[in-house]
Amino acid sequence: MPVNQVTEHADVSQSTASQQLALLRRGGIVTSRRVGKEVLYRGDRDSIARIFGDLQDYLKSCC
């Protein structure tokens, strides 16, 4: 999904969406690829599943 669609769905400015997507990309939550002039973002399902699994394991042991 390009940034302009993210802004429409999330009702945020393009700069806010771009900043948040950059953070999510650095955290491994989303991946990006360039198609022509657009950058498309996509959730990284494997990474998200691993992160949630790690969080569940942590919560089981800490709480």
mmCIF file of the N, C-alpha and C atoms, coordinates in Angstrom:
data_MODEL
# 
_entry.id   MODEL 
# 
loop_
_atom_site.group_PDB 
_atom_site.id 
_atom_site.type_symbol 
_atom_site.label_atom_id 
_atom_site.label_alt_id 
_atom_site.label_comp_id 
_atom_site.label_asym_id 
_atom_site.label_entity_id 
_atom_site.label_seq_id 
_atom_site.pdbx_PDB_ins_code 
_atom_site.Cartn_x 
_atom_site.Cartn_y 
_atom_site.Cartn_z 
_atom_site.occupancy 
_atom_site.B_iso_or_equiv 
_atom_site.pdbx_formal_charge 
_atom_site.auth_seq_id 
_atom_site.auth_comp_id 
_atom_site.auth_asym_id 
_atom_site.auth_atom_id 
_atom_site.pdbx_PDB_model_num 
ATOM 1   N N  . MET A 1 1  ? 0.851  -1.160  0.000   1.00 0.00 ? 1  MET A N  1 
ATOM 2   C CA . MET A 1 1  ? 0.000  0.000   0.000   1.00 0.00 ? 1  MET A CA 1 
ATOM 3   C C  . MET A 1 1  ? 0.907  1.236   0.000   1.00 0.00 ? 1  MET A C  1 
ATOM 4   N N  . PRO A 1 2  ? 0.669  2.175   -0.870  1.00 0.00 ? 2  PRO A N  1 
ATOM 5   C CA . PRO A 1 2  ? 1.462  3.406   -0.877  1.00 0.00 ? 2  PRO A CA 1 
ATOM 6   C C  . PRO A 1 2  ? 1.096  4.329   0.290   1.00 0.00 ? 2  PRO A C  1 
ATOM 7   N N  . VAL A 1 3  ? 1.979  5.250   0.596   1.00 0.00 ? 3  VAL A N  1 
ATOM 8   C CA . VAL A 1 3  ? 1.781  6.149   1.731   1.00 0.00 ? 3  VAL A CA 1 
ATOM 9   C C  . VAL A 1 3  ? 0.461  6.896   1.639   1.00 0.00 ? 3  VAL A C  1 
ATOM 10  N N  . ASN A 1 4  ? 0.082  7.333   0.439   1.00 0.00 ? 4  ASN A N  1 
ATOM 11  C CA . ASN A 1 4  ? -1.159 8.114   0.340   1.00 0.00 ? 4  ASN A CA 1 
ATOM 12  C C  . ASN A 1 4  ? -2.377 7.291   0.749   1.00 0.00 ? 4  ASN A C  1 
ATOM 13  N N  . GLN A 1 5  ? -2.369 5.984   0.511   1.00 0.00 ? 5  GLN A N  1 
ATOM 14  C CA . GLN A 1 5  ? -3.480 5.143   0.973   1.00 0.00 ? 5  GLN A CA 1 
ATOM 15  C C  . GLN A 1 5  ? -3.418 4.942   2.481   1.00 0.00 ? 5  GLN A C  1 
ATOM 16  N N  . VAL A 1 6  ? -2.233 4.837   3.014   1.00 0.00 ? 6  VAL A N  1 
ATOM 17  C CA . VAL A 1 6  ? -2.085 4.719   4.468   1.00 0.00 ? 6  VAL A CA 1 
ATOM 18  C C  . VAL A 1 6  ? -2.660 5.965   5.141   1.00 0.00 ? 6  VAL A C  1 
ATOM 19  N N  . THR A 1 7  ? -2.360 7.136   4.584   1.00 0.00 ? 7  THR A N  1 
ATOM 20  C CA . THR A 1 7  ? -2.863 8.378   5.178   1.00 0.00 ? 7  THR A CA 1 
ATOM 21  C C  . THR A 1 7  ? -4.380 8.415   5.169   1.00 0.00 ? 7  THR A C  1 
ATOM 22  N N  . GLU A 1 8  ? -4.996 7.922   4.104   1.00 0.00 ? 8  GLU A N  1 
ATOM 23  C CA . GLU A 1 8  ? -6.460 7.901   4.027   1.00 0.00 ? 8  GLU A CA 1 
ATOM 24  C C  . GLU A 1 8  ? -7.056 6.940   5.060   1.00 0.00 ? 8  GLU A C  1 
ATOM 25  N N  . HIS A 1 9  ? -6.495 5.756   5.168   1.00 0.00 ? 9  HIS A N  1 
ATOM 26  C CA . HIS A 1 9  ? -7.025 4.751   6.100   1.00 0.00 ? 9  HIS A CA 1 
ATOM 27  C C  . HIS A 1 9  ? -6.793 5.147   7.556   1.00 0.00 ? 9  HIS A C  1 
ATOM 28  N N  . ALA A 1 10 ? -5.649 5.748   7.833   1.00 0.00 ? 10 ALA A N  1 
ATOM 29  C CA . ALA A 1 10 ? -5.297 6.075   9.218   1.00 0.00 ? 10 ALA A CA 1 
ATOM 30  C C  . ALA A 1 10 ? -5.704 7.494   9.601   1.00 0.00 ? 10 ALA A C  1 
ATOM 31  N N  . ASP A 1 11 ? -6.134 8.290   8.618   1.00 0.00 ? 11 ASP A N  1 
ATOM 32  C CA . ASP A 1 11 ? -6.532 9.684   8.855   1.00 0.00 ? 11 ASP A CA 1 
ATOM 33  C C  . ASP A 1 11 ? -5.422 10.474  9.544   1.00 0.00 ? 11 ASP A C  1 
ATOM 34  N N  . VAL A 1 12 ? -4.229 10.389  8.955   1.00 0.00 ? 12 VAL A N  1 
ATOM 35  C CA . VAL A 1 12 ? -3.064 11.141  9.438   1.00 0.00 ? 12 VAL A CA 1 
ATOM 36  C C  . VAL A 1 12 ? -2.427 11.841  8.253   1.00 0.00 ? 12 VAL A C  1 
ATOM 37  N N  . SER A 1 13 ? -1.538 12.778  8.547   1.00 0.00 ? 13 SER A N  1 
ATOM 38  C CA . SER A 1 13 ? -0.852 13.481  7.476   1.00 0.00 ? 13 SER A CA 1 
ATOM 39  C C  . SER A 1 13 ? 0.155  12.561  6.805   1.00 0.00 ? 13 SER A C  1 
ATOM 40  N N  . GLN A 1 14 ? 0.578  12.939  5.608   1.00 0.00 ? 14 GLN A N  1 
ATOM 41  C CA . GLN A 1 14 ? 1.547  12.115  4.892   1.00 0.00 ? 14 GLN A CA 1 
ATOM 42  C C  . GLN A 1 14 ? 2.884  12.065  5.625   1.00 0.00 ? 14 GLN A C  1 
ATOM 43  N N  . SER A 1 15 ? 3.290  13.181  6.225   1.00 0.00 ? 15 SER A N  1 
ATOM 44  C CA . SER A 1 15 ? 4.566  13.176  6.943   1.00 0.00 ? 15 SER A CA 1 
ATOM 45  C C  . SER A 1 15 ? 4.498  12.252  8.170   1.00 0.00 ? 15 SER A C  1 
ATOM 46  N N  . THR A 1 16 ? 3.373  12.268  8.884   1.00 0.00 ? 16 THR A N  1 
ATOM 47  C CA . THR A 1 16 ? 3.207  11.377  10.035  1.00 0.00 ? 16 THR A CA 1 
ATOM 48  C C  . THR A 1 16 ? 3.230  9.922   9.588   1.00 0.00 ? 16 THR A C  1 
ATOM 49  N N  . ALA A 1 17 ? 2.499  9.610   8.521   1.00 0.00 ? 17 ALA A N  1 
ATOM 50  C CA . ALA A 1 17 ? 2.472  8.241   8.020   1.00 0.00 ? 17 ALA A CA 1 
ATOM 51  C C  . ALA A 1 17 ? 3.864  7.794   7.600   1.00 0.00 ? 17 ALA A C  1 
ATOM 52  N N  . SER A 1 18 ? 4.587  8.645   6.910   1.00 0.00 ? 18 SER A N  1 
ATOM 53  C CA . SER A 1 18 ? 5.936  8.304   6.456   1.00 0.00 ? 18 SER A CA 1 
ATOM 54  C C  . SER A 1 18 ? 6.865  8.046   7.638   1.00 0.00 ? 18 SER A C  1 
ATOM 55  N N  . GLN A 1 19 ? 6.783  8.888   8.661   1.00 0.00 ? 19 GLN A N  1 
ATOM 56  C CA . GLN A 1 19 ? 7.624  8.703   9.848   1.00 0.00 ? 19 GLN A CA 1 
ATOM 57  C C  . GLN A 1 19 ? 7.293  7.397   10.560  1.00 0.00 ? 19 GLN A C  1 
ATOM 58  N N  . GLN A 1 20 ? 6.012  7.112   10.722  1.00 0.00 ? 20 GLN A N  1 
ATOM 59  C CA . GLN A 1 20 ? 5.602  5.895   11.414  1.00 0.00 ? 20 GLN A CA 1 
ATOM 60  C C  . GLN A 1 20 ? 5.956  4.647   10.603  1.00 0.00 ? 20 GLN A C  1 
ATOM 61  N N  . LEU A 1 21 ? 5.787  4.711   9.286   1.00 0.00 ? 21 LEU A N  1 
ATOM 62  C CA . LEU A 1 21 ? 6.156  3.579   8.442   1.00 0.00 ? 21 LEU A CA 1 
ATOM 63  C C  . LEU A 1 21 ? 7.659  3.324   8.489   1.00 0.00 ? 21 LEU A C  1 
ATOM 64  N N  . ALA A 1 22 ? 8.447  4.382   8.563   1.00 0.00 ? 22 ALA A N  1 
ATOM 65  C CA . ALA A 1 22 ? 9.903  4.218   8.680   1.00 0.00 ? 22 ALA A CA 1 
ATOM 66  C C  . ALA A 1 22 ? 10.249 3.500   9.984   1.00 0.00 ? 22 ALA A C  1 
ATOM 67  N N  . LEU A 1 23 ? 9.589  3.868   11.075  1.00 0.00 ? 23 LEU A N  1 
ATOM 68  C CA . LEU A 1 23 ? 9.819  3.190   12.351  1.00 0.00 ? 23 LEU A CA 1 
ATOM 69  C C  . LEU A 1 23 ? 9.395  1.724   12.287  1.00 0.00 ? 23 LEU A C  1 
ATOM 70  N N  . LEU A 1 24 ? 8.245  1.471   11.692  1.00 0.00 ? 24 LEU A N  1 
ATOM 71  C CA . LEU A 1 24 ? 7.760  0.103   11.565  1.00 0.00 ? 24 LEU A CA 1 
ATOM 72  C C  . LEU A 1 24 ? 8.691  -0.731  10.679  1.00 0.00 ? 24 LEU A C  1 
ATOM 73  N N  . ARG A 1 25 ? 9.241  -0.112  9.642   1.00 0.00 ? 25 ARG A N  1 
ATOM 74  C CA . ARG A 1 25 ? 10.182 -0.821  8.776   1.00 0.00 ? 25 ARG A CA 1 
ATOM 75  C C  . ARG A 1 25 ? 11.462 -1.156  9.530   1.00 0.00 ? 25 ARG A C  1 
ATOM 76  N N  . ARG A 1 26 ? 11.978 -0.200  10.280  1.00 0.00 ? 26 ARG A N  1 
ATOM 77  C CA . ARG A 1 26 ? 13.189 -0.458  11.078  1.00 0.00 ? 26 ARG A CA 1 
ATOM 78  C C  . ARG A 1 26 ? 12.946 -1.534  12.129  1.00 0.00 ? 26 ARG A C  1 
ATOM 79  N N  . GLY A 1 27 ? 11.726 -1.607  12.651  1.00 0.00 ? 27 GLY A N  1 
ATOM 80  C CA . GLY A 1 27 ? 11.389 -2.613  13.651  1.00 0.00 ? 27 GLY A CA 1 
ATOM 81  C C  . GLY A 1 27 ? 11.042 -3.964  13.057  1.00 0.00 ? 27 GLY A C  1 
ATOM 82  N N  . GLY A 1 28 ? 11.014 -4.064  11.735  1.00 0.00 ? 28 GLY A N  1 
ATOM 83  C CA . GLY A 1 28 ? 10.721 -5.332  11.090  1.00 0.00 ? 28 GLY A CA 1 
ATOM 84  C C  . GLY A 1 28 ? 9.248  -5.657  10.985  1.00 0.00 ? 28 GLY A C  1 
ATOM 85  N N  . ILE A 1 29 ? 8.389  -4.695  11.265  1.00 0.00 ? 29 ILE A N  1 
ATOM 86  C CA . ILE A 1 29 ? 6.943  -4.925  11.219  1.00 0.00 ? 29 ILE A CA 1 
ATOM 87  C C  . ILE A 1 29 ? 6.416  -4.843  9.786   1.00 0.00 ? 29 ILE A C  1 
ATOM 88  N N  . VAL A 1 30 ? 6.975  -3.935  9.006   1.00 0.00 ? 30 VAL A N  1 
ATOM 89  C CA . VAL A 1 30 ? 6.588  -3.804  7.600   1.00 0.00 ? 30 VAL A CA 1 
ATOM 90  C C  . VAL A 1 30 ? 7.826  -3.884  6.716   1.00 0.00 ? 30 VAL A C  1 
ATOM 91  N N  . THR A 1 31 ? 7.588  -4.240  5.459   1.00 0.00 ? 31 THR A N  1 
ATOM 92  C CA . THR A 1 31 ? 8.634  -4.204  4.447   1.00 0.00 ? 31 THR A CA 1 
ATOM 93  C C  . THR A 1 31 ? 8.218  -3.181  3.404   1.00 0.00 ? 31 THR A C  1 
ATOM 94  N N  . SER A 1 32 ? 9.163  -2.746  2.618   1.00 0.00 ? 32 SER A N  1 
ATOM 95  C CA . SER A 1 32 ? 8.845  -1.779  1.571   1.00 0.00 ? 32 SER A CA 1 
ATOM 96  C C  . SER A 1 32 ? 9.560  -2.175  0.293   1.00 0.00 ? 32 SER A C  1 
ATOM 97  N N  . ARG A 1 33 ? 8.969  -1.747  -0.815  1.00 0.00 ? 33 ARG A N  1 
ATOM 98  C CA . ARG A 1 33 ? 9.614  -1.926  -2.108  1.00 0.00 ? 33 ARG A CA 1 
ATOM 99  C C  . ARG A 1 33 ? 9.190  -0.790  -3.015  1.00 0.00 ? 33 ARG A C  1 
ATOM 100 N N  . ARG A 1 34 ? 10.095 -0.398  -3.871  1.00 0.00 ? 34 ARG A N  1 
ATOM 101 C CA . ARG A 1 34 ? 9.832  0.711   -4.790  1.00 0.00 ? 34 ARG A CA 1 
ATOM 102 C C  . ARG A 1 34 ? 9.284  0.143   -6.091  1.00 0.00 ? 34 ARG A C  1 
ATOM 103 N N  . VAL A 1 35 ? 8.183  0.747   -6.545  1.00 0.00 ? 35 VAL A N  1 
ATOM 104 C CA . VAL A 1 35 ? 7.596  0.426   -7.838  1.00 0.00 ? 35 VAL A CA 1 
ATOM 105 C C  . VAL A 1 35 ? 7.449  1.747   -8.579  1.00 0.00 ? 35 VAL A C  1 
ATOM 106 N N  . GLY A 1 36 ? 8.343  1.997   -9.524  1.00 0.00 ? 36 GLY A N  1 
ATOM 107 C CA . GLY A 1 36 ? 8.348  3.284   -10.202 1.00 0.00 ? 36 GLY A CA 1 
ATOM 108 C C  . GLY A 1 36 ? 8.703  4.370   -9.212  1.00 0.00 ? 36 GLY A C  1 
ATOM 109 N N  . LYS A 1 37 ? 7.832  5.351   -9.079  1.00 0.00 ? 37 LYS A N  1 
ATOM 110 C CA . LYS A 1 37 ? 8.068  6.456   -8.142  1.00 0.00 ? 37 LYS A CA 1 
ATOM 111 C C  . LYS A 1 37 ? 7.456  6.211   -6.769  1.00 0.00 ? 37 LYS A C  1 
ATOM 112 N N  . GLU A 1 38 ? 6.652  5.148   -6.643  1.00 0.00 ? 38 GLU A N  1 
ATOM 113 C CA . GLU A 1 38 ? 5.980  4.884   -5.369  1.00 0.00 ? 38 GLU A CA 1 
ATOM 114 C C  . GLU A 1 38 ? 6.758  3.874   -4.530  1.00 0.00 ? 38 GLU A C  1 
ATOM 115 N N  . VAL A 1 39 ? 6.623  4.025   -3.222  1.00 0.00 ? 39 VAL A N  1 
ATOM 116 C CA . VAL A 1 39 ? 7.122  3.020   -2.295  1.00 0.00 ? 39 VAL A CA 1 
ATOM 117 C C  . VAL A 1 39 ? 5.900  2.337   -1.699  1.00 0.00 ? 39 VAL A C  1 
ATOM 118 N N  . LEU A 1 40 ? 5.861  1.023   -1.843  1.00 0.00 ? 40 LEU A N  1 
ATOM 119 C CA . LEU A 1 40 ? 4.738  0.251   -1.325  1.00 0.00 ? 40 LEU A CA 1 
ATOM 120 C C  . LEU A 1 40 ? 5.151  -0.419  -0.022  1.00 0.00 ? 40 LEU A C  1 
ATOM 121 N N  . TYR A 1 41 ? 4.256  -0.399  0.952   1.00 0.00 ? 41 TYR A N  1 
ATOM 122 C CA . TYR A 1 41 ? 4.511  -0.969  2.270   1.00 0.00 ? 41 TYR A CA 1 
ATOM 123 C C  . TYR A 1 41 ? 3.592  -2.164  2.469   1.00 0.00 ? 41 TYR A C  1 
ATOM 124 N N  . ARG A 1 42 ? 4.120  -3.139  3.208   1.00 0.00 ? 42 ARG A N  1 
ATOM 125 C CA . ARG A 1 42 ? 3.353  -4.351  3.463   1.00 0.00 ? 42 ARG A CA 1 
ATOM 126 C C  . ARG A 1 42 ? 3.753  -4.907  4.819   1.00 0.00 ? 42 ARG A C  1 
ATOM 127 N N  . GLY A 1 43 ? 2.772  -5.405  5.549   1.00 0.00 ? 43 GLY A N  1 
ATOM 128 C CA . GLY A 1 43 ? 3.075  -6.045  6.820   1.00 0.00 ? 43 GLY A CA 1 
ATOM 129 C C  . GLY A 1 43 ? 3.894  -7.307  6.586   1.00 0.00 ? 43 GLY A C  1 
ATOM 130 N N  . ASP A 1 44 ? 4.901  -7.514  7.415   1.00 0.00 ? 44 ASP A N  1 
ATOM 131 C CA . ASP A 1 44 ? 5.743  -8.707  7.315   1.00 0.00 ? 44 ASP A CA 1 
ATOM 132 C C  . ASP A 1 44 ? 5.170  -9.751  8.266   1.00 0.00 ? 44 ASP A C  1 
ATOM 133 N N  . ARG A 1 45 ? 4.341  -10.640 7.743   1.00 0.00 ? 45 ARG A N  1 
ATOM 134 C CA . ARG A 1 45 ? 3.596  -11.595 8.569   1.00 0.00 ? 45 ARG A CA 1 
ATOM 135 C C  . ARG A 1 45 ? 4.507  -12.483 9.405   1.00 0.00 ? 45 ARG A C  1 
ATOM 136 N N  . ASP A 1 46 ? 5.580  -12.961 8.816   1.00 0.00 ? 46 ASP A N  1 
ATOM 137 C CA . ASP A 1 46 ? 6.485  -13.841 9.567   1.00 0.00 ? 46 ASP A CA 1 
ATOM 138 C C  . ASP A 1 46 ? 7.114  -13.104 10.739  1.00 0.00 ? 46 ASP A C  1 
ATOM 139 N N  . SER A 1 47 ? 7.546  -11.895 10.481  1.00 0.00 ? 47 SER A N  1 
ATOM 140 C CA . SER A 1 47 ? 8.167  -11.100 11.538  1.00 0.00 ? 47 SER A CA 1 
ATOM 141 C C  . SER A 1 47 ? 7.157  -10.746 12.626  1.00 0.00 ? 47 SER A C  1 
ATOM 142 N N  . ILE A 1 48 ? 5.955  -10.379 12.219  1.00 0.00 ? 48 ILE A N  1 
ATOM 143 C CA . ILE A 1 48 ? 4.912  -10.035 13.183  1.00 0.00 ? 48 ILE A CA 1 
ATOM 144 C C  . ILE A 1 48 ? 4.567  -11.247 14.051  1.00 0.00 ? 48 ILE A C  1 
ATOM 145 N N  . ALA A 1 49 ? 4.447  -12.417 13.426  1.00 0.00 ? 49 ALA A N  1 
ATOM 146 C CA . ALA A 1 49 ? 4.144  -13.636 14.180  1.00 0.00 ? 49 ALA A CA 1 
ATOM 147 C C  . ALA A 1 49 ? 5.256  -13.934 15.182  1.00 0.00 ? 49 ALA A C  1 
ATOM 148 N N  . ARG A 1 50 ? 6.509  -13.757 14.767  1.00 0.00 ? 50 ARG A N  1 
ATOM 149 C CA . ARG A 1 50 ? 7.634  -14.003 15.672  1.00 0.00 ? 50 ARG A CA 1 
ATOM 150 C C  . ARG A 1 50 ? 7.619  -13.017 16.832  1.00 0.00 ? 50 ARG A C  1 
ATOM 151 N N  . ILE A 1 51 ? 7.362  -11.757 16.541  1.00 0.00 ? 51 ILE A N  1 
ATOM 152 C CA . ILE A 1 51 ? 7.326  -10.720 17.582  1.00 0.00 ? 51 ILE A CA 1 
ATOM 153 C C  . ILE A 1 51 ? 6.216  -11.012 18.587  1.00 0.00 ? 51 ILE A C  1 
ATOM 154 N N  . PHE A 1 52 ? 5.023  -11.376 18.090  1.00 0.00 ? 52 PHE A N  1 
ATOM 155 C CA . PHE A 1 52 ? 3.925  -11.705 18.999  1.00 0.00 ? 52 PHE A CA 1 
ATOM 156 C C  . PHE A 1 52 ? 4.247  -12.949 19.816  1.00 0.00 ? 52 PHE A C  1 
ATOM 157 N N  . GLY A 1 53 ? 4.890  -13.929 19.197  1.00 0.00 ? 53 GLY A N  1 
ATOM 158 C CA . GLY A 1 53 ? 5.297  -15.125 19.937  1.00 0.00 ? 53 GLY A CA 1 
ATOM 159 C C  . GLY A 1 53 ? 6.277  -14.785 21.046  1.00 0.00 ? 53 GLY A C  1 
ATOM 160 N N  . ASP A 1 54 ? 7.254  -13.930 20.729  1.00 0.00 ? 54 ASP A N  1 
ATOM 161 C CA . ASP A 1 54 ? 8.219  -13.490 21.735  1.00 0.00 ? 54 ASP A CA 1 
ATOM 162 C C  . ASP A 1 54 ? 7.519  -12.746 22.870  1.00 0.00 ? 54 ASP A C  1 
ATOM 163 N N  . LEU A 1 55 ? 6.561  -11.899 22.510  1.00 0.00 ? 55 LEU A N  1 
ATOM 164 C CA . LEU A 1 55 ? 5.811  -11.142 23.524  1.00 0.00 ? 55 LEU A CA 1 
ATOM 165 C C  . LEU A 1 55 ? 4.998  -12.078 24.408  1.00 0.00 ? 55 LEU A C  1 
ATOM 166 N N  . GLN A 1 56 ? 4.362  -13.071 23.813  1.00 0.00 ? 56 GLN A N  1 
ATOM 167 C CA . GLN A 1 56 ? 3.594  -14.037 24.610  1.00 0.00 ? 56 GLN A CA 1 
ATOM 168 C C  . GLN A 1 56 ? 4.514  -14.790 25.574  1.00 0.00 ? 56 GLN A C  1 
ATOM 169 N N  . ASP A 1 57 ? 5.665  -15.231 25.078  1.00 0.00 ? 57 ASP A N  1 
ATOM 170 C CA . ASP A 1 57 ? 6.612  -15.941 25.939  1.00 0.00 ? 57 ASP A CA 1 
ATOM 171 C C  . ASP A 1 57 ? 7.059  -15.047 27.095  1.00 0.00 ? 57 ASP A C  1 
ATOM 172 N N  . TYR A 1 58 ? 7.335  -13.800 26.801  1.00 0.00 ? 58 TYR A N  1 
ATOM 173 C CA . TYR A 1 58 ? 7.755  -12.858 27.839  1.00 0.00 ? 58 TYR A CA 1 
ATOM 174 C C  . TYR A 1 58 ? 6.653  -12.671 28.881  1.00 0.00 ? 58 TYR A C  1 
ATOM 175 N N  . LEU A 1 59 ? 5.438  -12.472 28.426  1.00 0.00 ? 59 LEU A N  1 
ATOM 176 C CA . LEU A 1 59 ? 4.329  -12.247 29.353  1.00 0.00 ? 59 LEU A CA 1 
ATOM 177 C C  . LEU A 1 59 ? 4.053  -13.465 30.218  1.00 0.00 ? 59 LEU A C  1 
ATOM 178 N N  . LYS A 1 60 ? 4.261  -14.655 29.690  1.00 0.00 ? 60 LYS A N  1 
ATOM 179 C CA . LYS A 1 60 ? 4.076  -15.875 30.476  1.00 0.00 ? 60 LYS A CA 1 
ATOM 180 C C  . LYS A 1 60 ? 5.107  -15.982 31.581  1.00 0.00 ? 60 LYS A C  1 
ATOM 181 N N  . SER A 1 61 ? 6.305  -15.511 31.319  1.00 0.00 ? 61 SER A N  1 
ATOM 182 C CA . SER A 1 61 ? 7.367  -15.668 32.312  1.00 0.00 ? 61 SER A CA 1 
ATOM 183 C C  . SER A 1 61 ? 7.449  -14.507 33.290  1.00 0.00 ? 61 SER A C  1 
ATOM 184 N N  . CYS A 1 62 ? 6.979  -13.353 32.901  1.00 0.00 ? 62 CYS A N  1 
ATOM 185 C CA . CYS A 1 62 ? 7.130  -12.198 33.785  1.00 0.00 ? 62 CYS A CA 1 
ATOM 186 C C  . CYS A 1 62 ? 5.936  -11.957 34.688  1.00 0.00 ? 62 CYS A C  1 
ATOM 187 N N  . CYS A 1 63 ? 4.751  -12.365 34.246  1.00 0.00 ? 63 CYS A N  1 
ATOM 188 C CA . CYS A 1 63 ? 3.536  -11.950 34.954  1.00 0.00 ? 63 CYS A CA 1 
ATOM 189 C C  . CYS A 1 63 ? 2.729  -13.120 35.481  1.00 0.00 ? 63 CYS A C  1 
# 
